[in-house]
Amino acid sequence: MNAPVASPPPNDGIARIGPNSVLQLVPLMDDVLGKEERDRLMQLSGMNELPADQGMMAETPAAALHQALRANHPVLAPALSNRAGERTADYIIKHRIPTAALRVMRHLPPWLSAPLLASVIEKHAWTFAGSGRFKVLSKSPLVFALYDNPVVRGEHSPEPICDWHSAVFQRLFSVIVDPNLRCVETHCCASGDDSCIFEIR
């Protein structure tokens, strides 16, 4: 049975992002921070309720929740964002990548399946890039760029902080292509770079 393919957001001028950017993070916040603190951070982010799990959600509150988590819980945020990214990738594998494509990629050698998966990710980048611009810079080695990343827009950090995006990419490639593959963010918009750069190694 083929997995349903998400539809692109409507062209109505509102920046949108996939709801899993929030839905996979909130249960972890409940477990670690407690529901009262999760509610407080959601309210700070302009969210009074969880987004629907179908379609897309407004980018601004989703990005604001990630930023509020980093600002209020800088020690816990990386691990929570990382786990949320893994959960997001698991959801994508189960519900968004067509079964036939998944079967093909899993049976190909890594040097063939990795660039194929990169192309799939690039084609559906609007689900995680929002108003940013995603580009595969190189397929050998695999290098991705996310320009004007909305999830860290306006933030300042001496080191890369895109734990959620990094975890999504790493989980996808380690589960589908090769369990030894890792994703490393080498540059970050929050550090003053013109894009967030992710390398699959």
C-alpha positions as CSV (number, residue, x, y, z in Angstrom):
1,M,0.0,0.0,0.0
2,N,1.4,3.3,-1.0
3,A,1.9,6.1,1.6
4,P,-0.1,9.2,1.0
5,V,1.9,12.1,-0.5
6,A,1.5,15.5,1.2
7,S,0.1,18.2,-0.9
8,P,2.0,21.5,-1.3
9,P,0.6,24.4,0.7
10,P,-1.8,26.9,-1.0
11,N,-0.3,29.9,-2.6
12,D,-2.0,32.4,-0.3
13,G,1.0,34.3,1.0
14,I,1.1,32.6,4.4
15,A,4.3,30.8,5.1
16,R,3.6,27.2,6.2
17,I,5.6,24.2,7.5
18,G,4.7,20.6,8.3
19,P,2.8,20.1,11.6
20,N,5.2,17.4,12.7
21,S,7.6,20.2,13.5
22,V,5.3,20.7,16.5
23,L,3.4,17.5,16.9
24,Q,6.5,15.3,17.5
25,L,8.0,17.9,19.9
26,V,5.1,18.5,22.2
27,P,4.8,15.0,23.8
28,L,8.5,15.1,24.6
29,M,8.0,18.5,26.2
30,D,5.1,17.0,28.3
31,D,7.3,14.2,29.5
32,V,10.4,16.3,30.4
33,L,9.1,19.8,31.2
34,G,5.5,19.0,32.2
35,K,2.2,20.0,30.5
36,E,2.0,23.3,32.4
37,E,5.4,24.5,31.1
38,R,4.6,23.1,27.6
39,D,1.4,25.2,27.7
40,R,3.3,28.3,28.7
41,L,5.8,27.9,25.9
42,M,3.0,27.3,23.4
43,Q,1.3,30.5,24.5
44,L,4.5,32.4,24.2
45,S,4.7,31.0,20.6
46,G,1.1,32.1,19.8
47,M,-0.4,28.7,19.9
48,N,-3.5,27.9,21.9
49,E,-4.0,24.4,20.6
50,L,-2.1,21.8,18.7
51,P,-2.2,21.9,14.9
52,A,-4.1,19.2,12.9
53,D,-1.9,16.3,11.8
54,Q,-3.1,16.7,8.2
55,G,-2.1,19.5,5.8
56,M,0.3,22.3,6.8
57,M,0.4,24.8,9.7
58,A,1.5,28.4,9.9
59,E,5.3,28.6,10.0
60,T,5.5,31.4,12.6
61,P,4.2,29.7,15.7
62,A,6.0,26.4,14.8
63,A,9.4,28.3,14.6
64,A,8.5,30.3,17.7
65,L,8.0,27.2,19.7
66,H,11.4,25.8,18.8
67,Q,12.9,29.2,19.7
68,A,11.0,29.5,22.9
69,L,12.3,26.0,23.9
70,R,15.9,27.0,23.2
71,A,15.6,30.4,25.0
72,N,13.9,29.0,28.1
73,H,15.6,25.6,28.4
74,P,19.0,25.8,26.6
75,V,20.3,22.7,28.3
76,L,17.4,20.5,27.5
77,A,16.5,21.9,24.1
78,P,19.1,20.0,22.0
79,A,18.1,16.6,23.2
80,L,14.4,17.3,22.9
81,S,14.8,18.8,19.4
82,N,17.0,15.9,18.4
83,R,14.4,13.3,19.6
84,A,11.6,15.2,17.9
85,G,13.6,15.2,14.7
86,E,14.0,11.4,14.9
87,R,10.2,11.0,15.5
88,T,9.5,13.2,12.6
89,A,11.7,11.1,10.3
90,D,10.0,7.9,11.6
91,Y,6.6,9.5,10.7
92,I,7.9,10.4,7.2
93,I,9.2,6.9,6.6
94,K,5.9,5.3,7.7
95,H,3.4,7.7,6.2
96,R,5.0,9.9,3.5
97,I,7.5,7.9,1.4
98,P,5.7,5.6,-1.1
99,T,6.3,2.0,-0.2
100,A,7.7,1.1,-3.6
101,A,10.2,3.9,-3.4
102,L,11.2,2.9,0.1
103,R,11.7,-0.7,-1.0
104,V,13.9,0.3,-3.9
105,M,16.1,2.6,-1.9
106,R,16.6,0.0,0.9
107,H,17.8,-2.6,-1.7
108,L,20.2,-0.4,-3.6
109,P,23.8,0.1,-2.6
110,P,24.3,3.2,-0.4
111,W,26.2,5.1,-3.2
112,L,23.0,4.8,-5.3
113,S,20.3,5.1,-2.6
114,A,21.8,8.1,-0.9
115,P,21.5,10.6,-3.8
116,L,18.1,9.1,-4.7
117,L,16.9,9.9,-1.1
118,A,18.4,13.3,-1.3
119,S,16.4,14.0,-4.5
120,V,13.2,12.9,-2.7
121,I,14.0,15.2,0.2
122,E,14.7,18.1,-2.1
123,K,11.4,17.6,-3.9
124,H,9.4,17.8,-0.7
125,A,11.6,20.4,1.1
126,W,8.6,22.7,1.6
127,T,7.4,20.4,4.4
128,F,10.4,21.3,6.6
129,A,11.9,24.4,5.1
130,G,8.9,26.6,5.3
131,S,9.7,30.0,3.8
132,G,13.4,29.1,3.7
133,R,15.0,27.7,0.6
134,F,16.5,24.2,0.5
135,K,19.1,23.0,-2.0
136,V,21.2,19.9,-2.4
137,L,24.7,21.4,-3.0
138,S,26.4,18.1,-3.7
139,K,25.5,14.5,-3.9
140,S,29.0,13.1,-3.5
141,P,29.6,13.9,-0.7
142,L,26.0,14.7,0.3
143,V,25.7,18.3,1.3
144,F,22.5,20.2,1.9
145,A,21.9,24.0,2.4
146,L,18.8,25.6,4.0
147,Y,18.9,29.3,3.3
148,D,17.0,31.7,5.6
149,N,16.0,28.9,7.9
150,P,12.8,30.1,9.6
151,V,13.2,27.8,12.6
152,V,16.3,29.8,13.7
153,R,15.5,33.1,12.0
154,G,16.5,36.0,14.3
155,E,18.5,33.8,16.7
156,H,22.1,34.2,17.5
157,S,24.4,31.4,18.5
158,P,28.2,30.8,18.3
159,E,27.6,27.3,17.1
160,P,25.0,25.5,15.0
161,I,21.6,24.9,16.7
162,C,19.5,23.2,14.0
163,D,19.1,20.0,16.1
164,W,15.7,19.2,14.8
165,H,16.6,19.4,11.1
166,S,19.9,17.5,11.6
167,A,18.1,14.7,13.4
168,V,15.4,14.4,10.6
169,F,18.1,14.1,8.0
170,Q,20.3,11.7,10.0
171,R,17.4,9.4,10.9
172,L,16.2,9.2,7.2
173,F,19.6,8.3,5.9
174,S,20.6,5.9,8.7
175,V,17.3,4.0,8.5
176,I,16.9,3.9,4.7
177,V,20.5,4.0,3.3
178,D,23.1,3.0,5.9
179,P,22.9,2.8,9.7
180,N,26.4,4.3,10.0
181,L,25.6,7.6,8.3
182,R,25.5,10.7,10.4
183,C,24.4,14.3,9.7
184,V,26.6,17.1,10.8
185,E,25.6,20.8,10.7
186,T,28.7,22.7,9.7
187,H,27.3,26.2,9.2
188,C,24.2,27.9,10.7
189,C,22.1,31.0,9.9
190,A,22.1,31.6,13.7
191,S,25.9,31.9,13.6
192,G,25.8,34.5,10.9
193,D,26.2,32.2,7.9
194,D,24.1,32.7,4.8
195,S,22.6,29.2,5.1
196,C,22.5,26.2,7.4
197,I,24.8,23.5,5.9
198,F,24.2,19.9,6.6
199,E,26.7,17.1,5.6
200,I,25.8,13.4,5.5
201,R,28.9,11.5,6.4
